[in-house]
Amino acid sequence: MLEFMPGLSTSQRPTKNTAEPPYCFQGEDNLDVRNWLTACEDYFNHNPTQWENHLHHIVFALEKTKGNTVVPVSEKYHKSWGV
């Protein structure tokens, strides 16, 4: 029997789409916070088993911030949530 596409008959492992962790947001004027948030959401969606609830998303995102404009906000929430 003639095989149309012989490569399709071999078993292949399913691959998982991976996402890179988002870059650290520093609150610079030339960086748009929406792009950073989209990168965070993409990372969360591609790694759903790492997060128990949305609070873990927020804590992770706060840990990916640095700079004079955003660190005070991050520290405030870490203290208020006891993280």
N, CA, C and O atoms as a Maestro MAE file, in Angstrom:
{
 s_m_m2io_version
 :::
 2.0.0
}

f_m_ct {
 s_m_title
 :::
 protein
 m_atom[332] {
  # First column is atom index #
  i_m_mmod_type
  r_m_x_coord
  r_m_y_coord
  r_m_z_coord
  i_m_residue_number
  s_m_chain_name
  s_m_pdb_residue_name
  s_m_pdb_atom_name
  i_m_atomic_number
  :::
  1 25 0.845 -1.182 0.000 1 A "MET " " N  " 7
  2 3 0.000 0.000 0.000 1 A "MET " " CA " 6
  3 2 0.887 1.241 0.000 1 A "MET " " C  " 6
  4 15 1.919 1.275 0.670 1 A "MET " " O  " 8
  5 25 0.495 2.219 -0.727 2 A "LEU " " N  " 7
  6 3 1.252 3.458 -0.856 2 A "LEU " " CA " 6
  7 2 0.910 4.395 0.301 2 A "LEU " " C  " 6
  8 15 -0.258 4.701 0.538 2 A "LEU " " O  " 8
  9 25 1.946 4.848 1.021 3 A "GLU " " N  " 7
  10 3 1.715 5.791 2.109 3 A "GLU " " CA " 6
  11 2 1.836 7.207 1.576 3 A "GLU " " C  " 6
  12 15 2.799 7.552 0.892 3 A "GLU " " O  " 8
  13 25 0.857 8.004 1.898 4 A "PHE " " N  " 7
  14 3 0.842 9.385 1.408 4 A "PHE " " CA " 6
  15 2 1.916 10.221 2.085 4 A "PHE " " C  " 6
  16 15 2.706 10.880 1.409 4 A "PHE " " O  " 8
  17 25 1.954 10.200 3.419 5 A "MET " " N  " 7
  18 3 2.948 10.973 4.170 5 A "MET " " CA " 6
  19 2 3.535 10.062 5.242 5 A "MET " " C  " 6
  20 15 2.966 9.962 6.329 5 A "MET " " O  " 8
  21 25 4.623 9.414 4.977 6 A "PRO " " N  " 7
  22 3 5.154 8.440 5.918 6 A "PRO " " CA " 6
  23 2 5.575 9.053 7.259 6 A "PRO " " C  " 6
  24 15 5.560 8.355 8.273 6 A "PRO " " O  " 8
  25 25 5.938 10.301 7.291 7 A "GLY " " N  " 7
  26 3 6.357 10.932 8.539 7 A "GLY " " CA " 6
  27 2 5.231 11.058 9.549 7 A "GLY " " C  " 6
  28 15 5.491 11.153 10.748 7 A "GLY " " O  " 8
  29 25 3.996 11.061 9.096 8 A "LEU " " N  " 7
  30 3 2.859 11.198 10.001 8 A "LEU " " CA " 6
  31 2 2.538 9.905 10.726 8 A "LEU " " C  " 6
  32 15 1.851 9.929 11.747 8 A "LEU " " O  " 8
  33 25 3.014 8.787 10.227 9 A "SER " " N  " 7
  34 3 2.681 7.521 10.857 9 A "SER " " CA " 6
  35 2 3.528 7.252 12.096 9 A "SER " " C  " 6
  36 15 3.161 6.407 12.913 9 A "SER " " O  " 8
  37 25 4.641 7.942 12.254 10 A "THR " " N  " 7
  38 3 5.463 7.722 13.437 10 A "THR " " CA " 6
  39 2 4.848 8.444 14.620 10 A "THR " " C  " 6
  40 15 4.251 9.512 14.485 10 A "THR " " O  " 8
  41 25 5.011 7.829 15.786 11 A "SER " " N  " 7
  42 3 4.444 8.454 16.972 11 A "SER " " CA " 6
  43 2 5.329 9.631 17.384 11 A "SER " " C  " 6
  44 15 6.556 9.534 17.405 11 A "SER " " O  " 8
  45 25 4.687 10.718 17.704 12 A "GLN " " N  " 7
  46 3 5.398 11.913 18.131 12 A "GLN " " CA " 6
  47 2 4.888 12.333 19.485 12 A "GLN " " C  " 6
  48 15 3.694 12.230 19.769 12 A "GLN " " O  " 8
  49 25 5.783 12.802 20.317 13 A "ARG " " N  " 7
  50 3 5.378 13.293 21.620 13 A "ARG " " CA " 6
  51 2 4.671 14.629 21.462 13 A "ARG " " C  " 6
  52 15 5.075 15.451 20.640 13 A "ARG " " O  " 8
  53 25 3.643 14.848 22.224 14 A "PRO " " N  " 7
  54 3 3.039 16.175 22.196 14 A "PRO " " CA " 6
  55 2 3.993 17.167 22.865 14 A "PRO " " C  " 6
  56 15 4.602 16.868 23.892 14 A "PRO " " O  " 8
  57 25 4.106 18.315 22.280 15 A "THR " " N  " 7
  58 3 4.988 19.323 22.851 15 A "THR " " CA " 6
  59 2 4.156 20.383 23.553 15 A "THR " " C  " 6
  60 15 3.014 20.652 23.181 15 A "THR " " O  " 8
  61 25 4.751 20.970 24.565 16 A "LYS " " N  " 7
  62 3 4.073 22.015 25.328 16 A "LYS " " CA " 6
  63 2 4.617 23.364 24.887 16 A "LYS " " C  " 6
  64 15 5.829 23.548 24.780 16 A "LYS " " O  " 8
  65 25 3.727 24.297 24.634 17 A "ASN " " N  " 7
  66 3 4.168 25.651 24.345 17 A "ASN " " CA " 6
  67 2 4.675 26.260 25.638 17 A "ASN " " C  " 6
  68 15 3.991 26.231 26.661 17 A "ASN " " O  " 8
  69 25 5.856 26.802 25.587 18 A "THR " " N  " 7
  70 3 6.414 27.413 26.788 18 A "THR " " CA " 6
  71 2 6.480 28.912 26.609 18 A "THR " " C  " 6
  72 15 6.571 29.418 25.490 18 A "THR " " O  " 8
  73 25 6.433 29.602 27.702 19 A "ALA " " N  " 7
  74 3 6.541 31.052 27.682 19 A "ALA " " CA " 6
  75 2 7.691 31.453 28.584 19 A "ALA " " C  " 6
  76 15 7.920 30.854 29.634 19 A "ALA " " O  " 8
  77 25 8.391 32.454 28.162 20 A "GLU " " N  " 7
  78 3 9.481 32.992 28.967 20 A "GLU " " CA " 6
  79 2 8.888 33.813 30.106 20 A "GLU " " C  " 6
  80 15 7.855 34.458 29.930 20 A "GLU " " O  " 8
  81 25 9.531 33.797 31.271 21 A "PRO " " N  " 7
  82 3 9.068 34.679 32.345 21 A "PRO " " CA " 6
  83 2 9.144 36.138 31.885 21 A "PRO " " C  " 6
  84 15 10.036 36.503 31.120 21 A "PRO " " O  " 8
  85 25 8.220 36.961 32.345 22 A "PRO " " N  " 7
  86 3 8.232 38.357 31.912 22 A "PRO " " CA " 6
  87 2 9.465 39.083 32.432 22 A "PRO " " C  " 6
  88 15 10.053 38.704 33.446 22 A "PRO " " O  " 8
  89 25 9.837 40.125 31.721 23 A "TYR " " N  " 7
  90 3 10.966 40.946 32.143 23 A "TYR " " CA " 6
  91 2 10.589 41.741 33.390 23 A "TYR " " C  " 6
  92 15 9.408 41.873 33.711 23 A "TYR " " O  " 8
  93 25 11.571 42.261 34.079 24 A "CYS " " N  " 7
  94 3 11.315 43.079 35.266 24 A "CYS " " CA " 6
  95 2 10.823 44.458 34.825 24 A "CYS " " C  " 6
  96 15 11.462 45.134 34.019 24 A "CYS " " O  " 8
  97 25 9.704 44.847 35.359 25 A "PHE " " N  " 7
  98 3 9.145 46.163 35.050 25 A "PHE " " CA " 6
  99 2 9.760 47.184 35.994 25 A "PHE " " C  " 6
  100 15 9.771 46.994 37.210 25 A "PHE " " O  " 8
  101 25 10.281 48.285 35.414 26 A "GLN " " N  " 7
  102 3 10.966 49.286 36.213 26 A "GLN " " CA " 6
  103 2 10.223 50.610 36.269 26 A "GLN " " C  " 6
  104 15 10.686 51.543 36.925 26 A "GLN " " O  " 8
  105 25 9.094 50.714 35.605 27 A "GLY " " N  " 7
  106 3 8.302 51.928 35.653 27 A "GLY " " CA " 6
  107 2 8.886 53.067 34.846 27 A "GLY " " C  " 6
  108 15 8.595 54.233 35.113 27 A "GLY " " O  " 8
  109 25 9.696 52.747 33.872 28 A "GLU " " N  " 7
  110 3 10.284 53.797 33.036 28 A "GLU " " CA " 6
  111 2 9.228 54.373 32.108 28 A "GLU " " C  " 6
  112 15 8.280 53.691 31.718 28 A "GLU " " O  " 8
  113 25 9.406 55.623 31.768 29 A "ASP " " N  " 7
  114 3 8.428 56.300 30.918 29 A "ASP " " CA " 6
  115 2 8.304 55.673 29.535 29 A "ASP " " C  " 6
  116 15 7.224 55.692 28.945 29 A "ASP " " O  " 8
  117 25 9.385 55.121 29.014 30 A "ASN " " N  " 7
  118 3 9.331 54.593 27.648 30 A "ASN " " CA " 6
  119 2 8.789 53.162 27.578 30 A "ASN " " C  " 6
  120 15 8.602 52.628 26.484 30 A "ASN " " O  " 8
  121 25 8.538 52.542 28.721 31 A "LEU " " N  " 7
  122 3 7.969 51.186 28.722 31 A "LEU " " CA " 6
  123 2 6.492 51.253 29.066 31 A "LEU " " C  " 6
  124 15 6.094 51.923 30.018 31 A "LEU " " O  " 8
  125 25 5.700 50.569 28.300 32 A "ASP " " N  " 7
  126 3 4.258 50.558 28.508 32 A "ASP " " CA " 6
  127 2 3.890 49.420 29.457 32 A "ASP " " C  " 6
  128 15 4.218 48.261 29.204 32 A "ASP " " O  " 8
  129 25 3.216 49.755 30.539 33 A "VAL " " N  " 7
  130 3 2.847 48.743 31.532 33 A "VAL " " CA " 6
  131 2 1.921 47.688 30.928 33 A "VAL " " C  " 6
  132 15 1.901 46.549 31.395 33 A "VAL " " O  " 8
  133 25 1.163 48.048 29.906 34 A "ARG " " N  " 7
  134 3 0.259 47.062 29.284 34 A "ARG " " CA " 6
  135 2 1.038 45.931 28.621 34 A "ARG " " C  " 6
  136 15 0.605 44.779 28.657 34 A "ARG " " O  " 8
  137 25 2.180 46.247 28.018 35 A "ASN " " N  " 7
  138 3 3.005 45.197 27.408 35 A "ASN " " CA " 6
  139 2 3.529 44.242 28.469 35 A "ASN " " C  " 6
  140 15 3.554 43.027 28.268 35 A "ASN " " O  " 8
  141 25 3.947 44.798 29.595 36 A "TRP " " N  " 7
  142 3 4.459 43.976 30.689 36 A "TRP " " CA " 6
  143 2 3.350 43.087 31.252 36 A "TRP " " C  " 6
  144 15 3.575 41.904 31.507 36 A "TRP " " O  " 8
  145 25 2.154 43.649 31.448 37 A "LEU " " N  " 7
  146 3 1.030 42.864 31.957 37 A "LEU " " CA " 6
  147 2 0.653 41.744 30.996 37 A "LEU " " C  " 6
  148 15 0.308 40.643 31.427 37 A "LEU " " O  " 8
  149 25 0.716 42.019 29.701 38 A "THR " " N  " 7
  150 3 0.430 40.989 28.704 38 A "THR " " CA " 6
  151 2 1.467 39.872 28.786 38 A "THR " " C  " 6
  152 15 1.124 38.695 28.672 38 A "THR " " O  " 8
  153 25 2.731 40.234 28.984 39 A "ALA " " N  " 7
  154 3 3.783 39.220 29.132 39 A "ALA " " CA " 6
  155 2 3.535 38.373 30.379 39 A "ALA " " C  " 6
  156 15 3.737 37.159 30.355 39 A "ALA " " O  " 8
  157 25 3.098 39.006 31.469 40 A "CYS " " N  " 7
  158 3 2.778 38.255 32.694 40 A "CYS " " CA " 6
  159 2 1.614 37.306 32.457 40 A "CYS " " C  " 6
  160 15 1.689 36.138 32.837 40 A "CYS " " O  " 8
  161 25 0.543 37.781 31.840 41 A "GLU " " N  " 7
  162 3 -0.628 36.943 31.575 41 A "GLU " " CA " 6
  163 2 -0.265 35.764 30.685 41 A "GLU " " C  " 6
  164 15 -0.732 34.646 30.907 41 A "GLU " " O  " 8
  165 25 0.567 36.010 29.678 42 A "ASP " " N  " 7
  166 3 1.003 34.945 28.789 42 A "ASP " " CA " 6
  167 2 1.760 33.881 29.572 42 A "ASP " " C  " 6
  168 15 1.551 32.685 29.366 42 A "ASP " " O  " 8
  169 25 2.626 34.310 30.458 43 A "TYR " " N  " 7
  170 3 3.387 33.372 31.285 43 A "TYR " " CA " 6
  171 2 2.460 32.570 32.198 43 A "TYR " " C  " 6
  172 15 2.637 31.362 32.354 43 A "TYR " " O  " 8
  173 25 1.476 33.233 32.799 44 A "PHE " " N  " 7
  174 3 0.528 32.535 33.670 44 A "PHE " " CA " 6
  175 2 -0.289 31.509 32.888 44 A "PHE " " C  " 6
  176 15 -0.493 30.388 33.354 44 A "PHE " " O  " 8
  177 25 -0.750 31.887 31.714 45 A "ASN " " N  " 7
  178 3 -1.588 30.993 30.906 45 A "ASN " " CA " 6
  179 2 -0.825 29.786 30.378 45 A "ASN " " C  " 6
  180 15 -1.410 28.716 30.209 45 A "ASN " " O  " 8
  181 25 0.465 29.938 30.115 46 A "HIS " " N  " 7
  182 3 1.257 28.822 29.606 46 A "HIS " " CA " 6
  183 2 1.771 27.913 30.715 46 A "HIS " " C  " 6
  184 15 2.290 26.833 30.433 46 A "HIS " " O  " 8
  185 25 1.638 28.326 31.955 47 A "ASN " " N  " 7
  186 3 2.106 27.530 33.092 47 A "ASN " " CA " 6
  187 2 1.008 27.451 34.161 47 A "ASN " " C  " 6
  188 15 1.233 27.864 35.298 47 A "ASN " " O  " 8
  189 25 -0.166 26.931 33.818 48 A "PRO " " N  " 7
  190 3 -1.301 26.998 34.747 48 A "PRO " " CA " 6
  191 2 -1.131 26.164 36.014 48 A "PRO " " C  " 6
  192 15 -1.748 26.480 37.031 48 A "PRO " " O  " 8
  193 25 -0.328 25.127 35.987 49 A "THR " " N  " 7
  194 3 -0.200 24.283 37.172 49 A "THR " " CA " 6
  195 2 0.699 24.885 38.247 49 A "THR " " C  " 6
  196 15 0.767 24.360 39.358 49 A "THR " " O  " 8
  197 25 1.382 25.970 37.933 50 A "GLN " " N  " 7
  198 3 2.258 26.608 38.911 50 A "GLN " " CA " 6
  199 2 1.510 27.502 39.891 50 A "GLN " " C  " 6
  200 15 2.069 27.887 40.918 50 A "GLN " " O  " 8
  201 25 0.285 27.833 39.601 51 A "TRP " " N  " 7
  202 3 -0.433 28.838 40.382 51 A "TRP " " CA " 6
  203 2 -1.664 28.227 41.029 51 A "TRP " " C  " 6
  204 15 -2.462 27.572 40.359 51 A "TRP " " O  " 8
  205 25 -1.817 28.436 42.319 52 A "GLU " " N  " 7
  206 3 -2.998 27.925 43.017 52 A "GLU " " CA " 6
  207 2 -4.179 28.867 42.872 52 A "GLU " " C  " 6
  208 15 -5.322 28.421 42.769 52 A "GLU " " O  " 8
  209 25 -3.912 30.161 42.864 53 A "ASN " " N  " 7
  210 3 -4.995 31.141 42.717 53 A "ASN " " CA " 6
  211 2 -4.425 32.452 42.184 53 A "ASN " " C  " 6
  212 15 -3.223 32.563 41.939 53 A "ASN " " O  " 8
  213 25 -5.291 33.435 42.010 54 A "HIS " " N  " 7
  214 3 -4.866 34.702 41.416 54 A "HIS " " CA " 6
  215 2 -3.935 35.499 42.320 54 A "HIS " " C  " 6
  216 15 -3.165 36.327 41.832 54 A "HIS " " O  " 8
  217 25 -3.990 35.268 43.611 55 A "LEU " " N  " 7
  218 3 -3.076 35.955 44.518 55 A "LEU " " CA " 6
  219 2 -1.625 35.604 44.182 55 A "LEU " " C  " 6
  220 15 -0.743 36.459 44.267 55 A "LEU " " O  " 8
  221 25 -1.380 34.357 43.804 56 A "HIS " " N  " 7
  222 3 -0.033 33.948 43.421 56 A "HIS " " CA " 6
  223 2 0.420 34.668 42.153 56 A "HIS " " C  " 6
  224 15 1.606 34.963 42.004 56 A "HIS " " O  " 8
  225 25 -0.491 34.951 41.252 57 A "HIS " " N  " 7
  226 3 -0.154 35.727 40.057 57 A "HIS " " CA " 6
  227 2 0.334 37.116 40.473 57 A "HIS " " C  " 6
  228 15 1.349 37.606 39.978 57 A "HIS " " O  " 8
  229 25 -0.404 37.735 41.385 58 A "ILE " " N  " 7
  230 3 -0.081 39.094 41.811 58 A "ILE " " CA " 6
  231 2 1.267 39.126 42.520 58 A "ILE " " C  " 6
  232 15 2.088 40.007 42.259 58 A "ILE " " O  " 8
  233 25 1.495 38.182 43.405 59 A "VAL " " N  " 7
  234 3 2.760 38.136 44.137 59 A "VAL " " CA " 6
  235 2 3.920 37.942 43.162 59 A "VAL " " C  " 6
  236 15 4.948 38.609 43.280 59 A "VAL " " O  " 8
  237 25 3.758 37.033 42.200 60 A "PHE " " N  " 7
  238 3 4.812 36.815 41.215 60 A "PHE " " CA " 6
  239 2 5.085 38.087 40.425 60 A "PHE " " C  " 6
  240 15 6.240 38.455 40.214 60 A "PHE " " O  " 8
  241 25 4.030 38.755 39.991 61 A "ALA " " N  " 7
  242 3 4.197 39.980 39.209 61 A "ALA " " CA " 6
  243 2 4.889 41.062 40.036 61 A "ALA " " C  " 6
  244 15 5.741 41.785 39.519 61 A "ALA " " O  " 8
  245 25 4.530 41.178 41.309 62 A "LEU " " N  " 7
  246 3 5.187 42.169 42.161 62 A "LEU " " CA " 6
  247 2 6.667 41.873 42.327 62 A "LEU " " C  " 6
  248 15 7.480 42.789 42.448 62 A "LEU " " O  " 8
  249 25 7.010 40.607 42.334 63 A "GLU " " N  " 7
  250 3 8.417 40.245 42.437 63 A "GLU " " CA " 6
  251 2 9.188 40.564 41.165 63 A "GLU " " C  " 6
  252 15 10.417 40.635 41.190 63 A "GLU " " O  " 8
  253 25 8.485 40.757 40.056 64 A "LYS " " N  " 7
  254 3 9.125 41.094 38.784 64 A "LYS " " CA " 6
  255 2 9.121 42.603 38.555 64 A "LYS " " C  " 6
  256 15 9.105 43.055 37.410 64 A "LYS " " O  " 8
  257 25 9.134 43.378 39.628 65 A "THR " " N  " 7
  258 3 9.209 44.832 39.514 65 A "THR " " CA " 6
  259 2 10.456 45.320 40.232 65 A "THR " " C  " 6
  260 15 10.896 44.735 41.222 65 A "THR " " O  " 8
  261 25 11.005 46.385 39.720 66 A "LYS " " N  " 7
  262 3 12.107 47.043 40.406 66 A "LYS " " CA " 6
  263 2 12.179 48.483 39.906 66 A "LYS " " C  " 6
  264 15 11.637 48.823 38.855 66 A "LYS " " O  " 8
  265 25 12.844 49.297 40.665 67 A "GLY " " N  " 7
  266 3 12.954 50.706 40.312 67 A "GLY " " CA " 6
  267 2 12.276 51.573 41.352 67 A "GLY " " C  " 6
  268 15 11.449 51.099 42.131 67 A "GLY " " O  " 8
  269 25 12.629 52.835 41.356 68 A "ASN " " N  " 7
  270 3 12.146 53.766 42.379 68 A "ASN " " CA " 6
  271 2 10.640 53.991 42.340 68 A "ASN " " C  " 6
  272 15 10.044 54.297 43.374 68 A "ASN " " O  " 8
  273 25 10.010 53.849 41.184 69 A "THR " " N  " 7
  274 3 8.587 54.170 41.089 69 A "THR " " CA " 6
  275 2 7.676 53.010 41.459 69 A "THR " " C  " 6
  276 15 6.546 53.241 41.889 69 A "THR " " O  " 8
  277 25 8.128 51.771 41.306 70 A "VAL " " N  " 7
  278 3 7.238 50.642 41.557 70 A "VAL " " CA " 6
  279 2 7.587 49.822 42.792 70 A "VAL " " C  " 6
  280 15 6.717 49.124 43.313 70 A "VAL " " O  " 8
  281 25 8.804 49.876 43.273 71 A "VAL " " N  " 7
  282 3 9.182 49.084 44.441 71 A "VAL " " CA " 6
  283 2 8.387 49.468 45.682 71 A "VAL " " C  " 6
  284 15 7.971 48.569 46.413 71 A "VAL " " O  " 8
  285 25 8.146 50.765 45.969 72 A "PRO " " N  " 7
  286 3 7.330 51.072 47.152 72 A "PRO " " CA " 6
  287 2 5.944 50.422 47.123 72 A "PRO " " C  " 6
  288 15 5.449 49.979 48.159 72 A "PRO " " O  " 8
  289 25 5.326 50.362 45.963 73 A "VAL " " N  " 7
  290 3 4.013 49.707 45.834 73 A "VAL " " CA " 6
  291 2 4.164 48.221 46.099 73 A "VAL " " C  " 6
  292 15 3.359 47.639 46.827 73 A "VAL " " O  " 8
  293 25 5.177 47.599 45.524 74 A "SER " " N  " 7
  294 3 5.423 46.173 45.720 74 A "SER " " CA " 6
  295 2 5.653 45.855 47.196 74 A "SER " " C  " 6
  296 15 5.087 44.894 47.716 74 A "SER " " O  " 8
  297 25 6.471 46.645 47.867 75 A "GLU " " N  " 7
  298 3 6.752 46.404 49.277 75 A "GLU " " CA " 6
  299 2 5.502 46.573 50.136 75 A "GLU " " C  " 6
  300 15 5.301 45.825 51.093 75 A "GLU " " O  " 8
  301 25 4.671 47.539 49.806 76 A "LYS " " N  " 7
  302 3 3.438 47.765 50.568 76 A "LYS " " CA " 6
  303 2 2.529 46.543 50.502 76 A "LYS " " C  " 6
  304 15 2.006 46.103 51.526 76 A "LYS " " O  " 8
  305 25 2.338 45.989 49.300 77 A "TYR " " N  " 7
  306 3 1.459 44.826 49.151 77 A "TYR " " CA " 6
  307 2 2.071 43.582 49.771 77 A "TYR " " C  " 6
  308 15 1.347 42.765 50.340 77 A "TYR " " O  " 8
  309 25 3.376 43.417 49.678 78 A "HIS " " N  " 7
  310 3 4.010 42.268 50.327 78 A "HIS " " CA " 6
  311 2 3.763 42.302 51.832 78 A "HIS " " C  " 6
  312 15 3.471 41.272 52.439 78 A "HIS " " O  " 8
  313 25 3.879 43.474 52.428 79 A "LYS " " N  " 7
  314 3 3.664 43.595 53.878 79 A "LYS " " CA " 6
  315 2 2.201 43.387 54.241 79 A "LYS " " C  " 6
  316 15 1.892 42.733 55.237 79 A "LYS " " O  " 8
  317 25 1.298 43.942 53.436 80 A "SER " " N  " 7
  318 3 -0.134 43.830 53.780 80 A "SER " " CA " 6
  319 2 -0.657 42.400 53.628 80 A "SER " " C  " 6
  320 15 -1.594 42.012 54.326 80 A "SER " " O  " 8
  321 25 -0.065 41.609 52.721 81 A "TRP " " N  " 7
  322 3 -0.508 40.234 52.527 81 A "TRP " " CA " 6
  323 2 0.309 39.254 53.332 81 A "TRP " " C  " 6
  324 15 0.013 38.059 53.339 81 A "TRP " " O  " 8
  325 25 1.341 39.742 54.017 82 A "GLY " " N  " 7
  326 3 2.175 38.854 54.801 82 A "GLY " " CA " 6
  327 2 2.985 37.891 53.960 82 A "GLY " " C  " 6
  328 15 3.247 36.758 54.364 82 A "GLY " " O  " 8
  329 25 3.376 38.353 52.790 83 A "VAL " " N  " 7
  330 3 4.129 37.489 51.870 83 A "VAL " " CA " 6
  331 2 5.606 37.736 52.061 83 A "VAL " " C  " 6
  332 15 6.428 37.115 51.387 83 A "VAL " " O  " 8
  :::
 }
 m_bond[331] {
  # First column is bond index #
  i_m_from
  i_m_to
  i_m_order
  :::
  1 1 2 1
  2 2 3 1
  3 3 4 2
  4 3 5 1
  5 5 6 1
  6 6 7 1
  7 7 8 2
  8 7 9 1
  9 9 10 1
  10 10 11 1
  11 11 12 2
  12 11 13 1
  13 13 14 1
  14 14 15 1
  15 15 16 2
  16 15 17 1
  17 17 18 1
  18 18 19 1
  19 19 20 2
  20 19 21 1
  21 21 22 1
  22 22 23 1
  23 23 24 2
  24 23 25 1
  25 25 26 1
  26 26 27 1
  27 27 28 2
  28 27 29 1
  29 29 30 1
  30 30 31 1
  31 31 32 2
  32 31 33 1
  33 33 34 1
  34 34 35 1
  35 35 36 2
  36 35 37 1
  37 37 38 1
  38 38 39 1
  39 39 40 2
  40 39 41 1
  41 41 42 1
  42 42 43 1
  43 43 44 2
  44 43 45 1
  45 45 46 1
  46 46 47 1
  47 47 48 2
  48 47 49 1
  49 49 50 1
  50 50 51 1
  51 51 52 2
  52 51 53 1
  53 53 54 1
  54 54 55 1
  55 55 56 2
  56 55 57 1
  57 57 58 1
  58 58 59 1
  59 59 60 2
  60 59 61 1
  61 61 62 1
  62 62 63 1
  63 63 64 2
  64 63 65 1
  65 65 66 1
  66 66 67 1
  67 67 68 2
  68 67 69 1
  69 69 70 1
  70 70 71 1
  71 71 72 2
  72 71 73 1
  73 73 74 1
  74 74 75 1
  75 75 76 2
  76 75 77 1
  77 77 78 1
  78 78 79 1
  79 79 80 2
  80 79 81 1
  81 81 82 1
  82 82 83 1
  83 83 84 2
  84 83 85 1
  85 85 86 1
  86 86 87 1
  87 87 88 2
  88 87 89 1
  89 89 90 1
  90 90 91 1
  91 91 92 2
  92 91 93 1
  93 93 94 1
  94 94 95 1
  95 95 96 2
  96 95 97 1
  97 97 98 1
  98 98 99 1
  99 99 100 2
  100 99 101 1
  101 101 102 1
  102 102 103 1
  103 103 104 2
  104 103 105 1
  105 105 106 1
  106 106 107 1
  107 107 108 2
  108 107 109 1
  109 109 110 1
  110 110 111 1
  111 111 112 2
  112 111 113 1
  113 113 114 1
  114 114 115 1
  115 115 116 2
  116 115 117 1
  117 117 118 1
  118 118 119 1
  119 119 120 2
  120 119 121 1
  121 121 122 1
  122 122 123 1
  123 123 124 2
  124 123 125 1
  125 125 126 1
  126 126 127 1
  127 127 128 2
  128 127 129 1
  129 129 130 1
  130 130 131 1
  131 131 132 2
  132 131 133 1
  133 133 134 1
  134 134 135 1
  135 135 136 2
  136 135 137 1
  137 137 138 1
  138 138 139 1
  139 139 140 2
  140 139 141 1
  141 141 142 1
  142 142 143 1
  143 143 144 2
  144 143 145 1
  145 145 146 1
  146 146 147 1
  147 147 148 2
  148 147 149 1
  149 149 150 1
  150 150 151 1
  151 151 152 2
  152 151 153 1
  153 153 154 1
  154 154 155 1
  155 155 156 2
  156 155 157 1
  157 157 158 1
  158 158 159 1
  159 159 160 2
  160 159 161 1
  161 161 162 1
  162 162 163 1
  163 163 164 2
  164 163 165 1
  165 165 166 1
  166 166 167 1
  167 167 168 2
  168 167 169 1
  169 169 170 1
  170 170 171 1
  171 171 172 2
  172 171 173 1
  173 173 174 1
  174 174 175 1
  175 175 176 2
  176 175 177 1
  177 177 178 1
  178 178 179 1
  179 179 180 2
  180 179 181 1
  181 181 182 1
  182 182 183 1
  183 183 184 2
  184 183 185 1
  185 185 186 1
  186 186 187 1
  187 187 188 2
  188 187 189 1
  189 189 190 1
  190 190 191 1
  191 191 192 2
  192 191 193 1
  193 193 194 1
  194 194 195 1
  195 195 196 2
  196 195 197 1
  197 197 198 1
  198 198 199 1
  199 199 200 2
  200 199 201 1
  201 201 202 1
  202 202 203 1
  203 203 204 2
  204 203 205 1
  205 205 206 1
  206 206 207 1
  207 207 208 2
  208 207 209 1
  209 209 210 1
  210 210 211 1
  211 211 212 2
  212 211 213 1
  213 213 214 1
  214 214 215 1
  215 215 216 2
  216 215 217 1
  217 217 218 1
  218 218 219 1
  219 219 220 2
  220 219 221 1
  221 221 222 1
  222 222 223 1
  223 223 224 2
  224 223 225 1
  225 225 226 1
  226 226 227 1
  227 227 228 2
  228 227 229 1
  229 229 230 1
  230 230 231 1
  231 231 232 2
  232 231 233 1
  233 233 234 1
  234 234 235 1
  235 235 236 2
  236 235 237 1
  237 237 238 1
  238 238 239 1
  239 239 240 2
  240 239 241 1
  241 241 242 1
  242 242 243 1
  243 243 244 2
  244 243 245 1
  245 245 246 1
  246 246 247 1
  247 247 248 2
  248 247 249 1
  249 249 250 1
  250 250 251 1
  251 251 252 2
  252 251 253 1
  253 253 254 1
  254 254 255 1
  255 255 256 2
  256 255 257 1
  257 257 258 1
  258 258 259 1
  259 259 260 2
  260 259 261 1
  261 261 262 1
  262 262 263 1
  263 263 264 2
  264 263 265 1
  265 265 266 1
  266 266 267 1
  267 267 268 2
  268 267 269 1
  269 269 270 1
  270 270 271 1
  271 271 272 2
  272 271 273 1
  273 273 274 1
  274 274 275 1
  275 275 276 2
  276 275 277 1
  277 277 278 1
  278 278 279 1
  279 279 280 2
  280 279 281 1
  281 281 282 1
  282 282 283 1
  283 283 284 2
  284 283 285 1
  285 285 286 1
  286 286 287 1
  287 287 288 2
  288 287 289 1
  289 289 290 1
  290 290 291 1
  291 291 292 2
  292 291 293 1
  293 293 294 1
  294 294 295 1
  295 295 296 2
  296 295 297 1
  297 297 298 1
  298 298 299 1
  299 299 300 2
  300 299 301 1
  301 301 302 1
  302 302 303 1
  303 303 304 2
  304 303 305 1
  305 305 306 1
  306 306 307 1
  307 307 308 2
  308 307 309 1
  309 309 310 1
  310 310 311 1
  311 311 312 2
  312 311 313 1
  313 313 314 1
  314 314 315 1
  315 315 316 2
  316 315 317 1
  317 317 318 1
  318 318 319 1
  319 319 320 2
  320 319 321 1
  321 321 322 1
  322 322 323 1
  323 323 324 2
  324 323 325 1
  325 325 326 1
  326 326 327 1
  327 327 328 2
  328 327 329 1
  329 329 330 1
  330 330 331 1
  331 331 332 2
  :::
 }
}
